[in-house]
Amino acid sequence: TPDQIVDLFAQLKPPNRRFASFILNTGARPIEAANLSKRKVDFKKKTCILTSIKGRDRVARTRTVPLNSKAYAAAHGNMSAPLDQVGELIFTYVFEGEHRVYNTRGGYNYFLRDWSNAAIKVGIQTDRRAYNLRHTFGTRLGANNTPFAVISKLMGHTNPQTTMRYLHPTFEDDINAVTSIM
């Protein structure tokens, strides 16, 4: 729920909050966010290019995603801070005095541990996967009556059946649909 998200984010460490906010507001797969390089973000156009290797053919696929204000803030971070100026990747954190990246097993586990602990603290008992941030993005698009093709494109889906899981039409939607053609 929106309240759970607010409570959960309040429990996260600041760099993990940025990372989670980016996923929630772009629909990025966690691995896409972890691998996002500075050269793949156009801060002037407020877009980013996400890359994933999915499917049977294991071919890299890219998509351009616009950044809303929250995704922009998460990606931008504090670019004037010395640690954010180091390295190629957008998302980093400091652990035991060392600057580290999320696109390693240790880095991603650092995020997942914090995410899971925060979820437990706010009372989420089951399904504490961070991947649910991506699902929440898709579900919000569906609830806002975003066109099916746009949801599919933003989520990076190649199979329409995958996009269907984000659409939860109500009877009121049915009524609006049939009355719209009168």
Secondary structure, DSSP 8 states (H G I E B T S, - for coil): -HHHHHHHHHHS-HHHHHHHHHHHHH---HHHHHT-BGGGEETTTTEEEEEEEETTTTEEEEEEEE--HHHHHHHHTTTTSHHHHSSSBS-EEEETTEEEESSSHHHHHHHHHHHHHHHHHTT--S---TTHHHHHHHHHHHHTT--HHHHHHHHT-SSHHHHHTT----HHHHHHHHHTT-
